[in-house]
Amino acid sequence: MPPETIERRVDNLEHRVTDLETLPDRITAVESQIVQLRTEMRGEFSAVREEIRSGNRVLGERIDELGRHMRVLHEDVISRLAIIQEGQSAPRRRRKDG
């Protein structure tokens, strides 16, 4: 491959310098986008945290309600078992055949 001419090399360097001159503006644009992204993410994370807190309050209320329901069922089972036990303790009558 023949060596590049000086004109060609200068053209390549000019092109590279032109590209590099746009770099600061591009970096500034990226910095701006990062700042905007951070702001948006902070807001979204705050919203998610609030939803979690709200959900925890609702969940706590439902757990309390479930606990009350379980206590009612437990008391019902205990009373039914007592009735069954009373029925088994009562003297049995013998059936007369015939």
MARBA-3410 file (N, C-alpha, C, O; in Angstrom, 1 decimal):
98
0.8,-1.2,0.0,0.0,0.0,0.0,0.9,1.2,0.0,1.8,1.4,0.9 ~ 0.7,2.1,-1.0,1.6,3.3,-1.0,1.3,4.3,0.1,0.2,4.4,0.6 ~ 2.3,5.0,0.6,2.1,5.9,1.7,1.1,7.0,1.3,1.0,7.4,0.1 ~ 0.4,7.5,2.3,-0.6,8.6,2.0,0.1,9.9,1.7,1.2,10.2,2.2 ~ -0.5,10.7,0.9,0.1,11.9,0.6,-0.1,12.9,1.8,-0.9,12.6,2.6
0.7,13.9,1.8,0.6,14.9,2.9,-0.8,15.6,2.9,-1.3,15.8,3.9 ~ -1.3,15.8,1.7,-2.7,16.4,1.6,-3.7,15.5,2.2,-4.6,16.0,2.9 ~ -3.6,14.2,1.9,-4.6,13.2,2.4,-4.5,13.2,4.0,-5.5,13.1,4.7 ~ -3.3,13.2,4.5,-3.0,13.1,5.9,-3.6,14.4,6.6,-4.2,14.3,7.7 ~ -3.4,15.5,6.0,-3.9,16.8,6.5,-5.4,16.8,6.5,-6.0,17.2,7.5
-6.0,16.3,5.4,-7.5,16.2,5.4,-8.0,15.3,6.5,-9.0,15.6,7.2 ~ -7.4,14.1,6.7,-7.8,13.2,7.8,-7.7,13.9,9.2,-8.6,13.8,10.0 ~ -6.6,14.7,9.4,-6.4,15.4,10.7,-7.4,16.5,10.8,-8.0,16.6,11.9 ~ -7.7,17.2,9.8,-8.8,18.2,9.9,-10.1,17.6,10.2,-10.9,18.2,11.0 ~ -10.4,16.5,9.6,-11.7,15.8,9.9,-11.7,15.4,11.4,-12.8,15.5,12.0
-10.6,14.8,11.9,-10.6,14.4,13.3,-10.7,15.6,14.2,-11.5,15.5,15.2 ~ -10.1,16.7,13.9,-10.2,17.8,14.8,-11.6,18.4,14.8,-12.1,18.8,15.8 ~ -12.2,18.4,13.6,-13.6,18.9,13.5,-14.5,18.0,14.4,-15.4,18.5,15.1 ~ -14.3,16.7,14.3,-15.1,15.8,15.2,-14.8,16.0,16.7,-15.7,16.1,17.5 ~ -13.6,16.3,17.0,-13.2,16.5,18.4,-13.8,17.9,18.9,-14.1,18.0,20.1
-13.9,18.8,18.0,-14.4,20.1,18.4,-15.9,20.0,18.9,-16.4,20.8,19.7 ~ -16.6,19.0,18.3,-18.0,18.9,18.7,-18.2,18.1,20.0,-19.2,18.1,20.6 ~ -17.1,17.5,20.5,-17.1,16.7,21.7,-17.6,17.4,22.9,-18.5,16.9,23.6 ~ -17.1,18.6,23.2,-17.6,19.3,24.5,-19.1,19.5,24.5,-19.8,19.3,25.5 ~ -19.7,19.9,23.3,-21.1,20.1,23.3,-21.9,18.8,23.5,-22.9,18.7,24.2
-21.3,17.7,22.9,-22.0,16.4,23.1,-21.9,16.0,24.5,-22.9,15.4,25.1 ~ -20.8,16.2,25.2,-20.6,15.9,26.6,-21.6,16.7,27.5,-22.2,16.1,28.4 ~ -21.7,17.9,27.2,-22.7,18.8,27.9,-24.1,18.2,27.8,-24.8,18.2,28.7 ~ -24.4,17.8,26.6,-25.8,17.3,26.3,-26.0,16.0,27.1,-27.0,15.8,27.7 ~ -25.0,15.2,27.2,-25.1,13.9,27.9,-25.2,14.2,29.4,-26.0,13.6,30.1
-24.4,15.2,29.9,-24.5,15.6,31.3,-25.9,16.1,31.7,-26.5,15.7,32.7 ~ -26.5,16.8,30.8,-27.8,17.3,31.0,-28.8,16.2,31.0,-29.7,16.2,31.9 ~ -28.7,15.2,30.2,-29.6,14.1,30.2,-29.4,13.3,31.4,-30.4,12.8,32.0 ~ -28.2,13.1,31.9,-28.0,12.4,33.2,-28.6,13.1,34.3,-29.3,12.5,35.2 ~ -28.5,14.4,34.4,-29.2,15.2,35.5,-30.7,15.0,35.4,-31.3,14.8,36.4
-31.2,15.1,34.2,-32.7,14.9,34.0,-33.1,13.5,34.5,-34.1,13.3,35.1 ~ -32.3,12.5,34.1,-32.6,11.1,34.4,-32.6,10.9,36.0,-33.5,10.3,36.5 ~ -31.6,11.5,36.6,-31.5,11.4,38.1,-32.7,12.0,38.7,-33.2,11.5,39.7 ~ -33.1,13.2,38.2,-34.3,13.9,38.8,-35.5,13.0,38.6,-36.3,12.8,39.6 ~ -35.7,12.5,37.4,-36.9,11.6,37.2,-36.9,10.3,38.1,-37.9,9.9,38.6
-35.7,9.7,38.2,-35.6,8.5,39.0,-35.8,8.8,40.4,-36.5,8.0,41.1 ~ -35.4,9.9,40.9,-35.6,10.3,42.3,-37.1,10.4,42.6,-37.6,9.9,43.6 ~ -37.8,11.1,41.7,-39.2,11.2,41.8,-39.9,9.9,41.8,-40.9,9.6,42.6 ~ -39.5,9.0,40.8,-40.2,7.7,40.7,-39.9,6.8,41.9,-40.8,6.2,42.4 ~ -38.7,6.9,42.4,-38.4,6.1,43.6,-39.2,6.6,44.8,-39.6,5.8,45.6
-39.3,7.9,44.9,-40.1,8.4,46.0,-41.6,7.9,45.9,-42.2,7.6,46.9 ~ -42.1,7.9,44.7,-43.5,7.5,44.5,-43.6,6.0,44.8,-44.6,5.6,45.4 ~ -42.6,5.2,44.4,-42.7,3.7,44.7,-42.6,3.5,46.2,-43.3,2.7,46.8 ~ -41.7,4.3,46.9,-41.7,4.1,48.4,-43.0,4.5,49.0,-43.4,3.8,50.0 ~ -43.7,5.5,48.6,-44.9,5.9,49.1,-46.0,4.8,48.9,-46.8,4.5,49.7
-46.0,4.2,47.7,-46.9,3.1,47.4,-46.6,1.9,48.3,-47.6,1.3,48.7 ~ -45.4,1.6,48.6,-45.1,0.5,49.4,-45.6,0.8,50.9,-46.2,0.0,51.5 ~ -45.3,2.0,51.3,-45.8,2.4,52.7,-47.3,2.3,52.7,-47.9,1.8,53.7 ~ -48.0,2.8,51.7,-49.5,2.7,51.6,-49.9,1.2,51.6,-50.9,0.9,52.3 ~ -49.2,0.4,50.8,-49.6,-1.0,50.7,-49.4,-1.7,52.0,-50.1,-2.6,52.4
-48.3,-1.3,52.8,-48.0,-1.9,54.1,-49.1,-1.6,55.1,-49.5,-2.4,55.9 ~ -49.7,-0.4,55.0,-50.8,0.0,55.9,-52.0,-0.8,55.6,-52.6,-1.4,56.5 ~ -52.3,-1.0,54.3,-53.5,-1.8,53.9,-53.3,-3.2,54.3,-54.2,-3.9,54.8 ~ -52.0,-3.7,54.0,-51.7,-5.1,54.4,-51.9,-5.3,55.9,-52.4,-6.4,56.3 ~ -51.4,-4.4,56.7,-51.5,-4.5,58.1,-53.0,-4.6,58.6,-53.3,-5.3,59.5
-53.8,-3.7,57.9,-55.2,-3.8,58.3,-55.8,-5.1,57.9,-56.7,-5.7,58.6 ~ -55.5,-5.7,56.8,-56.0,-7.0,56.3,-55.5,-8.1,57.3,-56.3,-9.0,57.5 ~ -54.3,-8.0,57.7,-53.8,-9.0,58.6,-54.5,-9.0,59.9,-54.9,-10.0,60.5 ~ -54.8,-7.7,60.4,-55.6,-7.6,61.7,-57.0,-8.2,61.5,-57.5,-8.9,62.3 ~ -57.6,-7.9,60.3,-58.9,-8.5,60.0,-58.9,-10.0,60.0,-59.8,-10.7,60.5
-57.8,-10.5,59.3,-57.7,-12.0,59.2,-57.5,-12.6,60.6,-58.1,-13.6,60.9 ~ -56.7,-11.9,61.5,-56.6,-12.4,62.9,-57.9,-12.5,63.6,-58.2,-13.4,64.3 ~ -58.7,-11.4,63.4,-60.0,-11.4,64.1,-60.9,-12.6,63.6,-61.5,-13.3,64.3 ~ -60.8,-12.8,62.3,-61.6,-13.9,61.7,-61.1,-15.2,62.2,-61.9,-16.1,62.5 ~ -59.8,-15.4,62.3,-59.3,-16.7,62.8,-59.7,-16.9,64.2,-60.0,-18.0,64.6
-59.7,-15.8,65.1,-60.1,-16.0,66.4,-61.6,-16.5,66.5,-61.9,-17.3,67.3 ~ -62.5,-15.9,65.7,-63.9,-16.3,65.7,-64.0,-17.7,65.3,-64.8,-18.5,65.9 ~ -63.3,-18.1,64.2,-63.3,-19.5,63.8,-62.8,-20.5,64.9,-63.4,-21.5,65.1 ~ -61.7,-20.1,65.5,-61.2,-20.9,66.6,-62.2,-21.1,67.7,-62.4,-22.2,68.2 ~ -62.8,-20.0,68.1,-63.8,-20.1,69.2,-65.0,-21.0,68.7,-65.5,-21.8,69.6
-65.4,-20.9,67.5,-66.4,-21.8,66.9,-66.0,-23.2,67.0,-66.8,-24.1,67.4 ~ -64.8,-23.5,66.6,-64.3,-24.9,66.6,-64.3,-25.4,68.1,-64.7,-26.6,68.3 ~ -63.8,-24.6,69.0,-63.8,-25.0,70.4,-65.2,-25.4,70.9,-65.4,-26.4,71.6 ~ -66.1,-24.5,70.6,-67.5,-24.7,71.1,-68.1,-26.0,70.4,-68.8,-26.7,71.1 ~ -67.8,-26.2,69.2,-68.3,-27.5,68.5,-67.7,-28.7,69.1,-68.3,-29.7,69.3
-66.4,-28.6,69.4,-65.7,-29.8,70.0,-66.3,-30.0,71.4,-66.5,-31.2,71.8 ~ -66.6,-29.0,72.2,-67.2,-29.2,73.5,-68.6,-29.8,73.4,-68.9,-30.7,74.2 ~ -69.4,-29.5,72.4,-70.7,-30.1,72.1,-70.5,-31.6,71.8,-71.3,-32.4,72.3 ~ -69.6,-31.8,70.9,-69.3,-33.2,70.5,-68.9,-34.0,71.8,-69.3,-35.2,72.0 ~ -68.0,-33.5,72.6,-67.5,-34.2,73.8,-68.6,-34.4,74.8,-68.7,-35.5,75.4
-69.5,-33.4,74.9,-70.7,-33.6,75.8,-71.5,-34.8,75.3,-72.1,-35.6,76.1 ~ -71.7,-34.8,74.0,-72.5,-35.9,73.4,-71.9,-37.3,73.6,-72.6,-38.3,73.8 ~ -70.6,-37.4,73.6,-69.9,-38.6,73.8,-69.9,-39.0,75.3,-69.9,-40.2,75.6 ~ -70.0,-38.0,76.2,-70.0,-38.3,77.6,-71.3,-38.7,78.1,-71.4,-39.4,79.2 ~ -72.4,-38.4,77.5,-73.7,-38.7,77.9,-73.9,-40.3,77.8,-73.4,-40.9,76.9
-74.6,-40.8,78.8,-74.8,-42.3,78.8,-75.6,-42.7,77.6,-76.6,-42.0,77.2 ~ -75.2,-43.7,77.0,-75.9,-44.2,75.8,-77.0,-45.1,76.2,-76.9,-45.9,77.1 ~ -78.1,-45.0,75.5,-79.3,-45.9,75.8,-79.1,-47.1,74.8,-78.8,-46.9,73.7 ~ -79.5,-48.2,75.4,-79.4,-49.4,74.6,-80.8,-49.5,73.9,-81.8,-49.4,74.4 ~ -80.6,-49.9,72.6,-81.9,-50.1,71.9,-82.4,-51.5,72.2,-81.6,-52.4,72.2
-83.7,-51.5,72.3,-84.3,-52.8,72.6,-84.7,-53.4,71.2,-85.4,-52.7,70.4 ~ -84.3,-54.5,70.9,-84.7,-55.2,69.7,-86.0,-55.8,69.8,-86.3,-56.6,70.8 ~ -86.9,-55.5,69.0,-88.1,-56.2,68.9,-89.2,-55.6,69.6,-90.3,-56.2,69.5
END
